[in-house]
Amino acid sequence: MSLPVEAAEALQTFQNAAGWEQRARLLMQFGDRLPPLSDADKCEANRVHGCESQVWLVGELRDGHWQFAASSDARMIRGLVALLLLRVNGLNAEELQQVDLPDWFNQLGLSRQLSPSRSNGLNAVLKRMNELAG
C-alpha cells in the first residue's frame, strides 16, 4: 500500500533526523501545526475513549476518501496524532482498515515514544476512525 504524499514526506523528514532528540522536536512541531478544532467539535461525542489524555476526533467522507481532524490536550499526543492523520487522511474505508499503526511509528523511528498507554490511546484513535468509516 503506497503512502499518502504528506505521510511519505513526513517519513523522509523523520528518517533524516539525527537522533532521538531531533525526532522528539519534530514530533512537537507536527503537533503544533495541527489545525485547532472548534470548541463545538471538542464535545463528548467526539472524544476518543481509551486515551489517558483527552483526544477529540472528527471525520468526514469526501468523494469516497476520509479526512480526519483531531486535537489533544497533551502536546506529545498531539504530535503522534498529527502523524497518524498524515498516514490516514485521503484513504478509503478499506485502506484505513489495513493501516499498521506499530509499523508506521516504527518506520518514523518513534517506537520508543510509544509507551503502552500512548500506544493504546493511538490504537483507540485508529479504532474510532474505522468505526466512523464503517
Long-range contacts (C-beta under 8 A, 24 or more apart in sequence): 1-95, 1-98, 3-87, 4-86, 4-87, 4-88, 4-89, 4-90, 4-91, 6-86, 6-89, 7-86, 7-87, 10-83, 10-86, 10-108, 11-107, 11-108, 14-108, 14-109, 14-110, 15-107, 15-108, 15-109, 17-109, 20-109, 20-112, 23-108, 23-109, 23-110, 24-113, 27-76, 27-79, 27-80, 27-83, 27-110, 27-113, 28-75, 28-76, 28-79, 29-79, 30-79, 30-82, 30-83, 30-86, 31-72, 31-75, 31-76, 31-77, 31-78, 31-79, 31-80, 31-81, 31-82, 32-75, 32-78, 32-79, 33-82, 34-70, 34-71, 34-78, 34-81, 34-82, 34-85, 35-69, 36-71, 37-69, 37-70, 37-71, 41-69, 41-71, 42-71, 48-121, 48-124, 48-125, 48-128, 49-124, 50-120, 50-121, 50-123, 50-124, 50-127, 51-77, 51-120, 51-121, 51-124, 51-125, 52-117, 52-118, 52-121, 53-77, 53-121, 55-81, 55-121, 55-124, 55-125, 57-125, 57-128, 57-129, 57-132, 59-129, 59-132, 59-133, 61-133, 64-92, 65-90, 65-91, 65-92, 66-90, 66-91, 66-92, 66-93, 66-96, 66-129, 66-132, 66-133, 68-129, 68-132, 70-125, 76-113, 76-118, 77-118, 77-121, 80-105, 80-110, 80-113, 80-114, 80-118, 80-122, 81-122, 81-125, 83-108, 83-110, 84-122, 84-125, 84-126, 88-126, 88-129, 93-130, 93-133, 93-134, 96-129, 96-130, 96-133, 97-130, 97-133, 99-126, 101-126
